[in-house]
């Protein structure tokens, strides 16, 4: 056989692989408003940077139903895998399992992010036994805390293939996505329940359960959000987050707007998001998991050009009280940020952990303890600011605690803190009105008492907020080594 014949044979095999499930199935897929697997990869990556591997795996089954390879996102190398639903419903067989394993293996070896795009029906029912074959989940678990792991759920995702989502640092779903342990036919056979894939694991289930962090309207929107999310992170735990080039938006500036946003009356509410708009470089910061545990806002932002992870109480929700969902969300967010050396900025304004029988049944103390452990063991830069109040364990999980390795801890004048509010203490102790009034007066002076005893580094005016936080951040960053060491942890979503 000549080179011409040999290469024509190779080209023919590549063309069959690139055709996925065939023109008819691809067109039917696209008619639903979805991108096919290869179009998803092309949209995700910088143009012309995709380099495929494993294209011939599966033989007549195109790429064995998963497109795998490497490319660039914003100039940074990544590994990417996209399940091909047009080919045997994106199911997993020994060949595609090996490709998935190889993806994660190379991500850790090369110290680059791993992105998985899901739309598949789990294991392929061939009747064959895998034997002693390594599952891809072994390699994917090894990525945790070492390289950023992101999952996009862009269609129905069932069984084994779906398990990468809860292992990931960040999972986003399109409106047409759904995710479940087993699909509706298996559920009907196993339990007798008749249910649609949307009601079983669509956005209205997966987002409130905390499994999926963010929701996007379309495939394109989800892929754009993945690119944006990764822009805040380094390639791996062995490097530091990239800083943006300095311009006017990264410089210190006064923040007098906060005097209007944040009322001195602790009973008045405000949207903490408006504070983030003012304090950070630009108002286009990235909120993670807004549909779960909204009493805490977790966000990726830039401060002085440096990526930071923000954990902020939301006074508009439960008066800022920290419930189970909020604590679980924050614990995972803090662990991910710490793994990749993103400085943590805590903005505290809460009356404590959410009390009550319903909260206790939901496990608020367990979730609060998880958040406490995450933030106290974090070795990255930590900045704390008490805006108005921080009580009891609610203050401790927000890093208002001595010897917590903060780079800086600040408070506004008049901020109230302690085991509980004066009102709650008065009621709990059965204090007379005169004593209760004394408790309220002492509460208003609490920030000064704390400042006099180095309870925090300095009391600042609201107008000084950005400058104080930025100065402390730059001071902390200056002392960091150029080569980072990974933080050992397992980033599994609560």
WORAHU-V678088 format. One record per pair of residues at least 12 apart in sequence whose C-alpha atoms are under 8 Angstrom apart, sorted by the first residue. I is the first residue (numbers start at 0). J is the second residue. Records with the same first field share a line. If there is no record, write none. Layout:
I: J, J
This chain:
12: 55
13: 54, 55
15: 59, 61
16: 54, 55, 60, 61, 62
17: 54, 61, 62
18: 61
19: 61, 62, 64, 83, 85, 86
20: 61, 85, 86, 87
21: 85
24: 85
25: 85
28: 85
32: 217
33: 153, 217, 218
34: 218, 219
35: 83, 84, 85
36: 65, 66, 81, 82, 83, 84
37: 66, 81
39: 81, 218, 219, 222
40: 79, 80, 81
42: 219, 222
43: 72, 222, 223, 225, 226
44: 70, 71, 72, 73
45: 70, 71, 72, 73, 74
48: 69, 70, 71
49: 68, 69, 70, 71
50: 68, 69, 70
51: 66, 67, 68, 69
52: 67, 68
53: 66, 67, 68, 98
54: 66, 67
56: 94, 95
57: 94, 95
60: 86, 87
61: 86
62: 95
63: 86, 91, 92, 94, 95
64: 82, 83, 84, 85, 86, 87, 88, 89, 90, 91, 95
65: 80, 81, 82, 83, 89, 95, 98
66: 80, 81, 82, 83
67: 79, 80, 81, 98, 99, 102
68: 80, 102
72: 226
73: 226, 230
75: 234
76: 111, 112, 234
77: 106, 111, 112, 113, 114
78: 102, 103, 105, 106, 111, 112, 113, 114
79: 102, 113, 114, 115, 116
80: 99, 102, 114, 115, 116
81: 115, 116, 117, 118
82: 116, 117, 118, 119
83: 118, 119
84: 118, 119
88: 118, 119, 120
89: 118, 119, 120, 121
90: 119, 120, 121, 122, 123
91: 120, 121, 122, 123, 160
92: 122, 123
93: 129
96: 134, 135
97: 134, 135
99: 135
100: 133, 134, 135, 136, 137, 138, 139
101: 135, 138
103: 135, 138, 139, 141, 142
104: 138, 139
106: 142, 146
107: 141, 142, 145, 146
110: 145, 146, 234, 235, 236, 237
111: 146, 147, 234, 235
112: 146, 147, 148, 149, 234, 235
113: 146, 147, 148, 149
114: 148, 149, 150, 151
115: 149, 150, 151, 163
116: 150, 151, 152, 153
117: 150, 151, 152, 153, 154, 155, 156, 160, 161
118: 152, 153, 154, 155, 156, 176
119: 154, 155, 156, 157, 160
120: 155, 156, 157, 158, 160, 182
121: 156, 157, 158, 159, 160, 161
122: 158, 159, 160
136: 162, 163
139: 163, 166
140: 166
143: 166, 167, 168, 488, 489, 490, 491
144: 236, 335, 338, 339, 485, 486, 487, 488, 489, 490
145: 235, 236, 237, 338, 339, 485, 486, 487
146: 234, 235, 236
147: 167, 168, 229, 232, 234, 235, 339
148: 167, 168, 169
149: 164, 167, 168, 169, 170, 225
150: 163, 164, 167, 169, 170, 171
151: 164, 170, 171, 172, 173, 221, 222, 225
152: 170, 171, 172, 173, 176, 177, 178
153: 172, 173, 174, 175, 176, 177, 218
154: 173, 175, 176, 177
155: 175, 176, 177, 178, 196
156: 176, 177, 178, 179
157: 178, 179, 180, 181, 182
158: 179, 180, 181, 182
159: 180
161: 178, 179, 180
164: 210, 211
165: 210, 211, 491, 492
166: 490, 491, 492
167: 490, 491, 492
168: 335, 490, 491, 492
169: 211, 212
170: 210, 211, 212, 213
171: 211, 212, 213, 214, 215, 221, 225
172: 202, 211, 213, 214, 215, 221
173: 202, 214, 215, 216, 217, 218, 220, 221
174: 201, 202, 214, 215, 216, 217
175: 201, 217
176: 201, 202
177: 196, 197, 199, 200, 201, 202, 205
178: 199, 200, 201, 205
179: 199, 200
182: 196, 199
183: 195, 196, 199
202: 214
206: 290, 291
207: 290, 291
208: 291
209: 288, 291, 324, 328, 492, 493
210: 492, 493
211: 288
212: 287, 288, 289, 290, 291
213: 287, 288, 289, 290
228: 285
231: 299, 300, 306, 307
232: 306, 339, 341
233: 339
235: 339
236: 338, 339, 340, 483, 484, 485, 486
237: 339, 482, 483, 484, 485
238: 339, 481, 482, 483, 484
239: 339, 340, 341, 481, 482, 483
240: 305, 306, 339, 340, 341
241: 305, 306
242: 304, 305, 306
243: 304, 305
244: 304
245: 303, 304
248: 280, 281, 303
249: 280, 302, 303, 304
250: 303
251: 303, 465, 466, 469
252: 465, 466
253: 462, 463, 464, 465, 466
254: 277, 278, 461, 462, 463, 464, 465
255: 461, 462
256: 277, 462
257: 274, 277, 461, 462
258: 461, 462
260: 273, 274
263: 387, 413
265: 387, 388
266: 318
268: 314, 315, 318
269: 313, 314, 315
270: 313, 314, 315
271: 296, 311, 312, 313, 314, 315
272: 296
278: 464, 465
279: 300, 301, 302, 303, 465
280: 300, 301, 302, 303, 304
281: 301
283: 300
284: 298, 299, 300, 301
285: 298, 299, 300
286: 298, 299
287: 299
288: 328
291: 324, 325, 328
292: 322, 323, 324, 325, 326, 327, 328
293: 313, 316, 325
294: 312, 313, 314, 315, 316, 317, 318, 319, 320, 321, 322, 325
295: 310, 311, 312, 313, 319, 321, 325, 326, 329
296: 309, 310, 311, 312, 313
297: 309, 310, 311, 328, 329, 332
298: 310
302: 469
303: 469
306: 341, 342
307: 341, 342, 343, 344
308: 333, 336, 341, 342, 343, 344
309: 343, 344, 345, 346
310: 329, 343, 344, 345, 346, 397
311: 345, 346, 347, 348
312: 346, 347, 348, 349
313: 348, 349
314: 348, 349
317: 353
318: 349, 350
319: 348, 349, 350, 351
320: 349, 350, 351, 352, 353, 393
321: 349, 351, 352, 353, 393
322: 352, 353, 358, 363
323: 358, 361, 362, 363, 364, 366, 367
324: 366
326: 363, 366, 367, 369, 370
327: 366, 367, 369, 370, 493
328: 492, 493
329: 370
330: 369, 370, 371, 373, 374
331: 370, 373, 490, 491, 492, 493
333: 370, 373, 374, 377
334: 373, 374, 377, 488, 490
335: 490
337: 377, 378, 379, 486
338: 485, 486, 487, 488
339: 485, 486
340: 379, 380
341: 379, 380
342: 379, 380, 381, 382, 472
343: 379, 380, 381, 382
344: 381, 382, 383, 384
345: 381, 382, 383, 384, 397, 398
346: 383, 384, 385, 386, 397
347: 383, 384, 385, 386, 387, 388, 389, 394, 397
348: 385, 386, 387, 388, 389
349: 388, 389, 390, 393, 394
350: 388, 389, 390, 391, 393, 419, 420
351: 389, 390, 391, 392, 393, 394, 419
352: 367, 391, 392, 393
367: 396
368: 396
370: 396
371: 395, 396, 397
374: 396, 397, 398
375: 396, 398, 403
378: 404
380: 405, 406, 472, 475, 476
381: 404, 405, 406, 407
382: 405, 406, 407, 408, 468, 471, 472
383: 397, 398, 399, 405, 407, 408, 409
384: 408, 409, 410, 411
385: 399, 409, 410, 411, 414
386: 410, 411, 414
387: 410, 411, 413, 414, 415
388: 414, 415, 416
389: 414, 415, 416, 417
390: 415, 416, 417, 418, 419, 420
391: 416, 417, 418, 419
392: 418
394: 416
400: 454
401: 454, 455
406: 471, 472, 475
407: 455, 456, 468, 471
408: 455, 456, 457
409: 455, 456, 457, 458, 459
410: 446, 455, 457, 458, 459
411: 446, 458, 459, 460, 461
412: 446, 447, 458, 459, 460
413: 443, 444, 445, 446, 447
414: 443, 445, 446
415: 442, 443, 444, 445, 446
416: 442, 445, 446
417: 445
420: 442
421: 435, 438, 439, 442
422: 435, 439
425: 438
446: 458
